[in-house]
């Protein structure tokens, strides 16, 4: 019995919105994602505040999140919705 289905594991990464670092402690990843950074996250971004006619930019923090996702795929020599052979 040859294997017909060879699912591919995909890692989907994303970053949360940039916010002031102390506020980022509470930031959660979207549903289904796992937070891979700790504490206040990574200070690798800037957030903007609009004050009357000016926009000010400040250094901020964000979290990195990831999600494991299985993409159904047929093994070599198989195809179609049911991964049928030749």
PyMOL commands that set and color helices and strands:
alter all, ss='L'
color gray80, all
select helices_A, chain A and resi 21-26
alter helices_A, ss='H'
color red, helices_A
select strands_A, chain A and resi 8-15+34-35+42-51+54-62+64-71
alter strands_A, ss='S'
color yellow, strands_A
deselect
rebuild
show_as cartoon
